[in-house]
Each structure stands twice: as C-alpha cells, then as structure tokens.
Amino acid sequence: MRAPRLLRALSSLRVRLVVAFALVAAVATVTTGAFTFREARTGVLQQSQDTVIEDFRERVDTLVPNYRFPPARSDLESFATDVARGGRSDNWRVLAVYRELSATSVTGDAFRELSPAMRESVHARRATVFQRVTVGGRPSLVVGMPVTFAGQYRTDRRASGLEVYLTVPQTEEQGYVDALVTAIERATVPALALAVLLALLAARGVLRPVRALRRATRSIAEGRLDTRLTVHGSDELADLSHTFNETAAALEESVAELRRMEAGARRFAADVSHELRTPLAAMSAVTDVLDEDAAGLDDDTAMAVRLISEETTKLADLVNDLMEISRFDAGAAALHLDDIDLAECVRRTLATRGWLQTVHTGLPEPGVLRGRVDPRRLDVVVANLVANALRHGALPVHLRLYGQQEADGRRQAVIEVADSGKGIPEDVMPHVFDRFYKSDAARTRSEGSGLGLAITAENVRLHGGTVRAANRPQGGAVFTVVLPVGPEDTERRAARPRKGDRS
C-alpha cells in the first residue's frame, strides 16, 4: 500500500512544480556559476600571465646587451641568475640555453616543467611561448622566449641562438580560483533554497484553485449540482473556473429538466395504471362469466371469448407490474419482514402456480433454513424467475435453495433457478434486468409484461441482496439470488434509503 501512495505523492502537481523550479534554479545557478568561474579564472590567470611575461621580456632585453656572444657556460649561469633576480618575487626559476650549453638560476634544477614540445615551439617560432602546467600538484606558468638581434630594419630580427625559459609558481592565483569556487558553491545552496521556496509559493497559488475545482467536482458528483466556484482574477485558472460554473449551471438545468420529465413519466404511468384498474376489474369479471359460458357457444365465438380473456389477463398483469414499478420509483415500496421458513415459502410459491411437478427442486428440510424476509416479495422473486425460465428456457428447470455464511459471520440464503435452454446471448446479458428490454428487436410482443426481471431485481435490492444472471457450462441460463437473512440485517435493511429520497 505504501508504494502506490508514494508513487501518487511523487506524481502530484505540487511535487512536480517544486522539482521543476528546483531543476531550473539548479541549472541556472550552475550555468551562471560556471560562466562566472570561467571568466574570473581567465581574468585572474590572464592578468598574472601578462604581468610575468612583460616583466620577463623586459628583464631579458635589459640584460642581454651586457653579455658577450657566443656566451660560455659561466656567462649562461650569470645571465640566468641575473634574470631570476629581476622577478617581483623570489620564486622565479630561469633556464638559459645556447645550443648545447645550458644553465639554471638554481644549481641542479632539473626544470621538469619544461616539455620538449615547448622547447621545439620556441626554437621554431622565434616568439614568446607560455604554458600552464601542474607538476607534483603545484600549478606553474612556464614561459619560453628566444633572444633575437635587430637587423638592418627594425622589423628584421635574427636569432641569436640563445633561448631563455622561466618557471613561476601560481599557487597564489590558484588560491584565488579555489576561493572563487568555494564562493560559488556556497551561493548555490541559498539559490536552491530560494528556488524551492518560490516553487512552494507558486505551487500554492496554482494549486489553490485546482483544489477548489477538485472539491467542487466531487461535490457535483455527490449530487450537489448547485456547487459553484469563486472566481478570482482574469488568468487561465479564472477562465477555467468560469467554464466550470457555466458547465455546472447547464448540467443543473439539464438534470432538473430530466427529473421533471422522469417525475412526469412516473406520475403518468401510475395514474394510467390506477385508472385502468377499475375497468380492468370489470372486464375480468365479464371475461370470467364468458369463460364459463364458452362451452355453449359456437367455435368462432368461443375462440374470440378465450382470446379476450387471455388478453385481459395479460393487460391486468401488466397494469399490476406497472403499479409495482411506480411504487419502487416513488420510494413507496416497503418491506414487511417476518421470520419464516424459506423452503416452505418457496414450496408454497410453486404449489400455488402448479409448478411442483414441472420444476425440479433442491430444498432443505423444513425448519432448517429460516430468515427474516418479506414473504410476499420473496414469492414475487421466485415466481418471476421460475416463470422466466419456463417461458424463455427449456425443461428441465431446476430450483435450488441453500444457506451460506460470510466471512464476517452474516447468514445468507441463496436461490438458484436454472433452465436447459440455449442460454442468454452475450450482448443481452448486461440488459436482462432492464425494463421492457427485448433481445429480438423484431419481436414486438412477448408472453410476459417485460417487467418481471426488473421487479425481481428491485425486490432483491430492497432486501439488501444481489441477483445475477449467467450461462451454465452445460447449457442454459442460471439466475442466482443472494439474500441476507440474519436478524442483524433487519435494522440495516429497514434504514436503507429509498430511490425517491435521493436529492
């Protein structure tokens, strides 16, 4: 459970905004720091380098005329020592090279900083060459310069063969660079903290209307269609709030109109059914009399009488079913619970309708399975399921009643009604409990009212149970009803909200 919650938290808009702000701030800070560091480092090293090269060139040009050419080794040693003394610090180390002769300002100095490539460059280019190197963890600036003599023209310079190399430690400059890096690193943390703070403030400002929109949406989903948002400002979120309010108003108006139409349709069905009961009662009485005298009538008249009697019975059943449905829709259907023997109630339903010899039953012994249910509504449930199996399925029809106990200890009664027909098509299965649904659109009439299974589902739901339809592997359809029958469920079912009480 913790992993999905953590994933949801990490994928929330607040976290994404904070992370986005932090990343932008980090990238901006690091990029700015990198550019600043590069420019500052270049400036520090460039200034030190230019100063050293200028001093070195000036010192060499000043001392060269004081020595003879070609110089001896002693002359090279004196020259290197004199050049090294001219530095602004005591850290200058000088190497003087004339052909195969060489001398350093420090006796025994190996001058490891000088690379062969640099010596070749000085020898070939006749120009001042510099290079920054690190030996033994210590940074140094190495400068190489060939000594030239002036020719006939000022721009004509010829090589003297003397090459002078200088090594200057750059520990101080490296200290400046390290201090700059430390300063940039210290500035990064406050910048990131500031970015996170700004991200939280921005996320709060953005998410406040989003949270309000979520609460309003949930409120509308719960049926409070008069919910509206308070609009602040004129940005995109304000436009979204305006759109939500307009949508909610249109939805409220549409739902109100649908409710008015539904209430009108319910009243119409109830009123028509109520008004039809009286003439149907009279017609039923007349058809009963005609049925008794049908034996003495001629064949055509007797056939007409029997047809009128059958249609009158069907119309009466339809009116009764419509009245029952209208009571469910109006929330007027109520349970009248009684502690009864469920097996005896089911047996009585089959016997009343003459199905004891037609339906194969599997019922518990009398008194074994008892429960608090509404006997009349249980009778309707069993009768409708068995009638549906006989009408649309095929013999044999099996009815099974047994009890079961849930994991929480609640007792339930299970009623299964199965037939041996072709079963229910897959496209019809989701609609078997719909009112007036016909699997064959070309079938304009049926033997039943088309409300039997819908009334069954309403009665089961009123008891707090469930009903489902399925196909058996061996063929045929099976309807399964599960009813809570324990005494602990009585108050819960009695307090169940009715359809008409919904807001």
PLY file of the C-alpha trace (Angstrom):
ply
format ascii 1.0
element vertex 503
property float x
property float y
property float z
element edge 502
property int vertex1
property int vertex2
end_header
0.00 0.00 0.00
2.86 2.40 0.74
4.39 2.08 -2.71
1.23 3.24 -4.62
0.77 6.11 -2.16
4.41 7.14 -2.61
4.03 7.00 -6.40
0.87 9.13 -6.22
2.65 11.63 -3.97
5.64 11.84 -6.28
3.37 12.32 -9.30
1.37 15.14 -7.68
1.34 18.56 -9.28
2.89 20.19 -6.20
5.90 17.87 -6.25
6.34 18.31 -9.99
6.25 22.12 -9.67
8.78 22.12 -6.83
11.06 19.73 -8.71
10.75 21.78 -11.90
11.59 25.03 -10.07
14.49 23.35 -8.27
15.87 21.94 -11.52
15.56 25.28 -13.29
17.23 27.04 -10.37
19.97 24.42 -10.19
20.65 24.59 -13.91
20.60 28.39 -13.88
22.83 28.57 -10.81
25.31 26.01 -12.07
25.40 27.57 -15.54
25.85 31.08 -14.17
28.46 29.86 -11.71
30.32 28.01 -14.45
30.39 31.06 -16.72
31.36 33.31 -13.81
34.07 30.92 -12.72
35.45 30.63 -16.24
35.57 34.37 -16.78
37.01 35.10 -13.34
39.59 32.35 -13.62
40.58 33.54 -17.07
40.85 37.11 -15.80
42.98 36.18 -12.79
45.33 33.94 -14.75
45.48 36.28 -17.73
46.48 39.24 -15.60
49.16 37.21 -13.80
50.41 35.76 -17.07
50.61 39.11 -18.85
52.47 40.67 -15.94
55.02 37.85 -15.73
55.63 37.75 -19.50
56.05 41.52 -19.68
58.48 41.57 -16.75
60.37 38.59 -18.15
60.74 40.08 -21.62
61.81 43.45 -20.21
64.40 41.83 -17.94
65.88 39.72 -20.72
66.06 42.65 -23.13
67.79 44.73 -20.47
70.45 42.16 -19.56
71.30 40.66 -22.95
73.49 43.58 -24.13
75.68 43.14 -21.04
76.88 39.68 -22.09
79.16 38.57 -24.87
78.19 36.25 -27.67
78.71 33.45 -28.07
78.39 33.00 -24.30
80.32 30.48 -22.21
78.73 28.31 -19.54
79.73 30.77 -16.85
78.08 33.54 -18.84
74.87 31.49 -19.09
74.87 30.87 -15.36
75.34 34.53 -14.58
72.69 35.51 -17.11
70.12 33.03 -15.68
70.86 34.23 -12.14
70.52 37.90 -13.10
67.21 37.30 -14.88
65.84 35.36 -11.88
66.73 38.26 -9.56
64.60 40.61 -11.56
61.32 38.93 -10.67
58.84 40.63 -8.39
59.10 37.63 -6.08
61.80 35.17 -5.11
60.10 32.31 -6.94
61.46 32.87 -10.42
63.44 29.96 -11.81
65.32 30.59 -15.08
66.90 28.26 -17.62
69.25 29.69 -20.27
70.09 27.53 -23.28
72.61 28.28 -26.02
72.95 25.42 -28.45
74.40 22.50 -26.43
75.10 24.66 -23.37
72.51 25.26 -20.62
72.46 26.75 -17.15
69.82 27.37 -14.47
69.43 30.02 -11.81
69.24 27.25 -9.19
72.09 24.80 -9.21
70.95 21.26 -10.02
67.45 22.35 -11.08
66.05 19.69 -13.44
63.43 22.13 -14.78
60.82 19.33 -15.07
58.05 21.75 -16.04
59.60 22.35 -19.46
58.31 19.96 -22.10
60.12 19.02 -25.33
57.17 20.32 -27.33
57.55 23.76 -25.81
61.31 23.82 -26.50
60.62 22.88 -30.09
57.98 25.62 -30.38
60.37 28.27 -29.01
63.14 27.13 -31.30
60.94 27.07 -34.41
58.64 30.08 -33.97
61.06 32.70 -32.59
58.26 34.05 -30.42
57.38 34.10 -26.75
55.53 30.91 -25.77
53.82 30.22 -22.45
52.17 27.18 -20.92
50.41 26.43 -17.63
51.39 23.07 -16.17
50.90 21.16 -12.91
53.77 19.09 -11.53
53.52 17.36 -8.20
50.18 19.02 -7.55
51.64 22.52 -7.86
50.49 24.77 -10.74
53.13 26.77 -12.56
53.44 29.14 -15.51
56.26 28.28 -17.95
57.41 30.98 -20.39
59.89 30.45 -23.22
61.47 33.22 -25.30
64.20 33.25 -27.98
66.72 36.12 -27.89
66.99 37.95 -31.21
69.18 40.72 -32.55
67.98 43.70 -34.53
68.82 43.70 -38.22
69.08 46.50 -40.72
65.43 47.30 -40.36
63.52 47.48 -37.12
61.18 44.73 -38.23
64.04 42.47 -39.27
65.06 40.28 -36.32
67.57 37.44 -36.47
68.04 34.64 -33.99
70.96 34.74 -31.62
70.67 31.07 -30.67
70.03 31.97 -27.03
66.76 30.67 -25.51
65.53 31.65 -22.06
62.86 29.80 -20.08
61.07 30.95 -16.93
59.03 28.99 -14.38
56.81 30.91 -11.93
54.63 29.12 -9.31
50.96 30.12 -9.45
49.97 28.95 -6.00
48.58 32.35 -5.12
46.49 32.55 -8.27
45.24 29.01 -7.66
44.19 30.11 -4.19
42.13 32.90 -5.73
40.47 30.38 -8.08
39.75 27.95 -5.22
38.22 30.76 -3.17
36.04 31.64 -6.15
34.88 28.02 -6.47
34.06 27.92 -2.75
32.07 31.15 -3.04
30.09 29.80 -5.98
29.37 26.56 -4.13
28.17 28.49 -1.09
25.94 30.64 -3.26
24.35 27.60 -4.91
22.70 26.30 -1.72
20.85 29.56 -0.87
19.85 29.87 -4.51
18.34 26.39 -4.48
16.62 27.05 -1.16
15.18 30.28 -2.54
14.03 28.45 -5.67
12.28 25.77 -3.60
10.59 28.46 -1.52
9.43 30.26 -4.65
8.26 26.92 -6.05
6.20 26.24 -2.94
4.63 29.69 -3.10
3.92 29.32 -6.82
2.54 25.81 -6.31
0.31 27.10 -3.53
-1.03 29.84 -5.75
-1.59 27.46 -8.66
-2.98 24.56 -6.64
-5.45 26.58 -4.57
-7.93 26.97 -7.44
-7.14 23.43 -8.60
-8.04 22.05 -5.17
-11.19 24.16 -5.14
-12.05 22.75 -8.56
-11.50 19.20 -7.30
-13.76 19.79 -4.28
-16.43 21.32 -6.48
-16.25 18.43 -8.96
-16.57 15.92 -6.14
-19.50 17.87 -4.73
-21.28 17.76 -8.09
-20.54 14.03 -8.37
-22.26 13.59 -5.00
-25.40 15.27 -6.35
-24.98 18.87 -5.16
-25.49 20.46 -8.55
-25.74 23.99 -7.15
-22.00 23.98 -6.38
-20.12 26.93 -7.87
-16.56 28.25 -7.76
-15.49 31.70 -6.61
-13.61 33.37 -9.47
-10.51 35.45 -8.67
-8.51 37.37 -11.24
-8.57 37.01 -15.00
-5.91 34.42 -15.77
-6.28 30.94 -17.28
-7.38 29.44 -13.97
-10.06 32.11 -13.67
-11.24 31.20 -17.18
-11.33 27.56 -16.11
-13.45 28.49 -13.07
-15.83 30.46 -15.31
-16.13 27.49 -17.65
-16.76 25.14 -14.72
-19.51 27.38 -13.36
-21.17 27.59 -16.76
-20.95 23.82 -17.20
-22.34 23.22 -13.72
-25.24 25.59 -14.37
-26.05 23.88 -17.68
-25.81 20.47 -16.01
-28.05 21.56 -13.15
-30.64 22.84 -15.59
-30.48 19.65 -17.70
-30.74 17.38 -14.68
-33.64 19.39 -13.30
-35.42 19.08 -16.63
-34.73 15.34 -16.74
-36.03 14.94 -13.21
-39.17 16.85 -14.09
-39.66 14.65 -17.14
-38.96 11.50 -15.13
-41.35 12.54 -12.39
-43.97 13.33 -15.02
-43.45 9.93 -16.65
-43.76 8.20 -13.30
-46.94 10.07 -12.45
-48.32 9.30 -15.87
-47.62 5.58 -15.55
-49.01 5.48 -12.03
-52.11 7.47 -12.96
-52.78 5.42 -16.08
-52.29 2.17 -14.19
-54.55 3.35 -11.40
-57.26 4.48 -13.82
-57.09 1.18 -15.70
-57.61 -0.96 -12.61
-61.33 -0.26 -12.35
-62.29 -1.01 -15.97
-59.94 -4.00 -15.96
-61.64 -5.36 -12.87
-64.97 -5.08 -14.67
-63.53 -6.64 -17.81
-62.06 -9.51 -15.79
-65.44 -10.17 -14.22
-67.11 -10.17 -17.61
-64.45 -12.50 -19.12
-64.89 -14.88 -16.19
-68.60 -15.10 -16.97
-67.88 -15.52 -20.67
-65.33 -18.27 -19.94
-67.99 -20.19 -18.00
-70.42 -19.95 -20.92
-67.82 -20.55 -23.66
-68.64 -24.24 -23.84
-72.15 -23.46 -25.07
-71.03 -21.04 -27.78
-70.12 -21.80 -31.35
-66.44 -22.33 -32.18
-65.71 -18.85 -33.55
-67.41 -17.10 -30.66
-65.71 -19.37 -28.12
-62.33 -18.65 -29.67
-62.99 -14.92 -29.53
-64.07 -15.19 -25.90
-60.95 -17.10 -24.92
-58.75 -14.58 -26.79
-60.40 -11.66 -24.99
-59.99 -13.45 -21.68
-56.27 -14.11 -22.25
-55.54 -10.57 -23.38
-57.49 -9.13 -20.46
-55.44 -11.25 -18.07
-52.21 -10.09 -19.69
-53.34 -6.46 -19.51
-54.21 -6.88 -15.85
-50.80 -8.37 -15.14
-49.13 -5.51 -17.00
-51.08 -2.93 -15.03
-50.16 -4.63 -11.75
-46.50 -4.71 -12.75
-46.61 -1.03 -13.72
-48.15 -0.18 -10.38
-45.40 -2.13 -8.62
-42.66 -0.41 -10.63
-44.18 3.01 -9.95
-44.10 2.27 -6.22
-40.39 1.43 -6.47
-39.71 4.62 -8.44
-41.64 6.73 -5.96
-39.82 5.18 -3.00
-43.12 3.92 -1.59
-42.13 0.24 -1.61
-41.59 -1.01 1.93
-40.53 -4.29 3.49
-42.80 -6.19 5.84
-40.34 -8.58 7.39
-41.32 -11.81 9.03
-39.37 -14.77 10.41
-40.37 -17.57 8.06
-39.26 -20.96 6.80
-37.72 -20.09 3.43
-38.06 -23.61 2.00
-41.77 -23.72 2.86
-42.29 -20.26 1.30
-40.62 -21.37 -1.95
-42.60 -24.64 -1.98
-45.83 -22.71 -1.48
-44.97 -20.40 -4.42
-44.50 -23.38 -6.74
-47.63 -25.14 -5.50
-49.83 -22.06 -5.91
-48.85 -21.80 -9.57
-48.94 -25.52 -10.27
-45.19 -25.90 -10.85
-44.36 -28.57 -8.29
-44.41 -31.32 -10.89
-42.66 -29.21 -13.55
-39.73 -27.77 -11.60
-37.02 -29.97 -10.07
-36.31 -28.63 -6.59
-33.46 -28.97 -4.15
-34.81 -27.56 -0.90
-33.56 -28.03 2.66
-35.64 -29.84 5.24
-38.46 -27.81 6.87
-37.21 -25.59 9.66
-33.53 -25.85 8.67
-33.28 -22.53 6.82
-35.20 -19.66 8.34
-34.82 -15.93 7.84
-36.40 -12.51 8.22
-37.71 -11.54 4.78
-40.84 -10.12 3.22
-42.86 -13.26 2.27
-44.86 -11.51 -0.47
-41.78 -10.09 -2.15
-39.92 -13.40 -1.87
-42.90 -15.03 -3.57
-42.69 -12.50 -6.40
-38.92 -13.10 -6.80
-39.25 -16.90 -7.01
-42.33 -16.77 -9.24
-40.77 -14.34 -11.74
-37.51 -16.31 -12.00
-39.26 -19.65 -12.49
-41.74 -18.15 -14.97
-38.87 -16.62 -16.93
-37.06 -20.00 -17.04
-40.21 -21.82 -18.23
-41.06 -19.13 -20.78
-37.64 -18.44 -22.34
-35.64 -21.55 -21.42
-36.30 -25.24 -21.79
-37.15 -28.12 -19.50
-35.97 -29.38 -17.14
-35.94 -26.34 -14.84
-34.07 -26.69 -11.55
-34.60 -24.62 -8.39
-32.13 -24.89 -5.55
-32.24 -23.21 -2.13
-29.41 -23.35 0.39
-27.82 -21.26 3.12
-24.28 -19.94 3.44
-22.26 -17.89 5.89
-19.97 -14.99 5.05
-16.50 -14.49 6.50
-17.90 -11.83 8.86
-20.44 -14.31 10.21
-23.53 -12.99 8.40
-26.03 -15.59 7.21
-27.32 -15.58 3.63
-29.88 -17.54 1.65
-29.07 -18.44 -1.97
-31.74 -19.24 -4.56
-30.64 -20.65 -7.92
-33.03 -21.09 -10.85
-31.54 -22.83 -13.91
-33.05 -23.97 -17.20
-31.81 -26.20 -20.00
-32.28 -23.85 -22.93
-29.81 -22.11 -25.20
-28.69 -19.64 -22.56
-28.51 -15.86 -22.71
-26.60 -14.21 -25.62
-23.56 -12.25 -24.51
-24.91 -8.99 -25.93
-28.16 -9.46 -23.99
-26.54 -10.37 -20.65
-25.99 -6.74 -19.45
-29.65 -5.88 -20.14
-31.60 -8.85 -18.72
-32.83 -6.79 -15.75
-33.74 -3.72 -17.83
-37.37 -2.75 -18.18
-39.14 -3.81 -21.39
-35.85 -4.98 -22.91
-36.26 -7.40 -25.85
-33.30 -9.40 -27.11
-35.00 -9.65 -30.52
-35.88 -6.20 -31.85
-38.22 -7.81 -34.40
-40.28 -9.38 -31.58
-42.96 -6.77 -30.95
-44.86 -8.78 -28.32
-43.99 -11.32 -25.67
-45.96 -13.53 -23.34
-44.89 -11.51 -20.31
-45.01 -7.83 -19.48
-41.24 -7.37 -19.83
-41.08 -6.14 -16.24
-40.74 -9.42 -14.35
-36.95 -9.47 -14.03
-36.84 -5.72 -13.34
-39.33 -6.17 -10.48
-37.29 -9.15 -9.24
-34.12 -7.04 -9.15
-35.91 -4.24 -7.28
-37.30 -6.64 -4.66
-33.91 -8.27 -4.14
-32.23 -4.87 -3.85
-34.87 -3.77 -1.35
-33.87 -6.74 0.82
-30.21 -5.69 0.59
-29.33 -8.68 -1.59
-27.98 -9.26 -5.07
-29.20 -11.02 -8.20
-27.10 -12.01 -11.19
-27.55 -13.92 -14.43
-25.08 -16.25 -16.10
-24.85 -19.16 -18.53
-24.12 -22.68 -17.33
-21.23 -24.62 -18.91
-23.59 -27.50 -19.70
-26.07 -25.14 -21.37
-28.93 -22.98 -20.22
-29.18 -19.87 -18.09
-28.96 -19.65 -14.31
-30.20 -16.83 -12.09
-28.70 -16.56 -8.60
-30.28 -14.55 -5.78
-28.38 -13.91 -2.54
-30.44 -12.54 0.38
-29.18 -11.60 3.85
-31.48 -13.39 6.32
-29.76 -12.83 9.66
-31.54 -10.83 12.38
-28.61 -8.38 12.49
-29.52 -7.21 8.96
-33.11 -6.25 9.79
-32.44 -2.72 11.03
-29.93 -2.05 8.27
-32.42 -3.01 5.56
-35.19 -1.02 7.20
-32.97 2.09 7.25
-31.85 1.71 3.60
-32.58 4.96 1.65
-35.24 4.73 -0.99
-34.90 5.76 -4.58
-37.34 8.59 -4.20
-35.37 10.04 -1.31
-32.33 10.87 -3.41
-31.52 14.50 -3.88
0 1
1 2
2 3
3 4
4 5
5 6
6 7
7 8
8 9
9 10
10 11
11 12
12 13
13 14
14 15
15 16
16 17
17 18
18 19
19 20
20 21
21 22
22 23
23 24
24 25
25 26
26 27
27 28
28 29
29 30
30 31
31 32
32 33
33 34
34 35
35 36
36 37
37 38
38 39
39 40
40 41
41 42
42 43
43 44
44 45
45 46
46 47
47 48
48 49
49 50
50 51
51 52
52 53
53 54
54 55
55 56
56 57
57 58
58 59
59 60
60 61
61 62
62 63
63 64
64 65
65 66
66 67
67 68
68 69
69 70
70 71
71 72
72 73
73 74
74 75
75 76
76 77
77 78
78 79
79 80
80 81
81 82
82 83
83 84
84 85
85 86
86 87
87 88
88 89
89 90
90 91
91 92
92 93
93 94
94 95
95 96
96 97
97 98
98 99
99 100
100 101
101 102
102 103
103 104
104 105
105 106
106 107
107 108
108 109
109 110
110 111
111 112
112 113
113 114
114 115
115 116
116 117
117 118
118 119
119 120
120 121
121 122
122 123
123 124
124 125
125 126
126 127
127 128
128 129
129 130
130 131
131 132
132 133
133 134
134 135
135 136
136 137
137 138
138 139
139 140
140 141
141 142
142 143
143 144
144 145
145 146
146 147
147 148
148 149
149 150
150 151
151 152
152 153
153 154
154 155
155 156
156 157
157 158
158 159
159 160
160 161
161 162
162 163
163 164
164 165
165 166
166 167
167 168
168 169
169 170
170 171
171 172
172 173
173 174
174 175
175 176
176 177
177 178
178 179
179 180
180 181
181 182
182 183
183 184
184 185
185 186
186 187
187 188
188 189
189 190
190 191
191 192
192 193
193 194
194 195
195 196
196 197
197 198
198 199
199 200
200 201
201 202
202 203
203 204
204 205
205 206
206 207
207 208
208 209
209 210
210 211
211 212
212 213
213 214
214 215
215 216
216 217
217 218
218 219
219 220
220 221
221 222
222 223
223 224
224 225
225 226
226 227
227 228
228 229
229 230
230 231
231 232
232 233
233 234
234 235
235 236
236 237
237 238
238 239
239 240
240 241
241 242
242 243
243 244
244 245
245 246
246 247
247 248
248 249
249 250
250 251
251 252
252 253
253 254
254 255
255 256
256 257
257 258
258 259
259 260
260 261
261 262
262 263
263 264
264 265
265 266
266 267
267 268
268 269
269 270
270 271
271 272
272 273
273 274
274 275
275 276
276 277
277 278
278 279
279 280
280 281
281 282
282 283
283 284
284 285
285 286
286 287
287 288
288 289
289 290
290 291
291 292
292 293
293 294
294 295
295 296
296 297
297 298
298 299
299 300
300 301
301 302
302 303
303 304
304 305
305 306
306 307
307 308
308 309
309 310
310 311
311 312
312 313
313 314
314 315
315 316
316 317
317 318
318 319
319 320
320 321
321 322
322 323
323 324
324 325
325 326
326 327
327 328
328 329
329 330
330 331
331 332
332 333
333 334
334 335
335 336
336 337
337 338
338 339
339 340
340 341
341 342
342 343
343 344
344 345
345 346
346 347
347 348
348 349
349 350
350 351
351 352
352 353
353 354
354 355
355 356
356 357
357 358
358 359
359 360
360 361
361 362
362 363
363 364
364 365
365 366
366 367
367 368
368 369
369 370
370 371
371 372
372 373
373 374
374 375
375 376
376 377
377 378
378 379
379 380
380 381
381 382
382 383
383 384
384 385
385 386
386 387
387 388
388 389
389 390
390 391
391 392
392 393
393 394
394 395
395 396
396 397
397 398
398 399
399 400
400 401
401 402
402 403
403 404
404 405
405 406
406 407
407 408
408 409
409 410
410 411
411 412
412 413
413 414
414 415
415 416
416 417
417 418
418 419
419 420
420 421
421 422
422 423
423 424
424 425
425 426
426 427
427 428
428 429
429 430
430 431
431 432
432 433
433 434
434 435
435 436
436 437
437 438
438 439
439 440
440 441
441 442
442 443
443 444
444 445
445 446
446 447
447 448
448 449
449 450
450 451
451 452
452 453
453 454
454 455
455 456
456 457
457 458
458 459
459 460
460 461
461 462
462 463
463 464
464 465
465 466
466 467
467 468
468 469
469 470
470 471
471 472
472 473
473 474
474 475
475 476
476 477
477 478
478 479
479 480
480 481
481 482
482 483
483 484
484 485
485 486
486 487
487 488
488 489
489 490
490 491
491 492
492 493
493 494
494 495
495 496
496 497
497 498
498 499
499 500
500 501
501 502
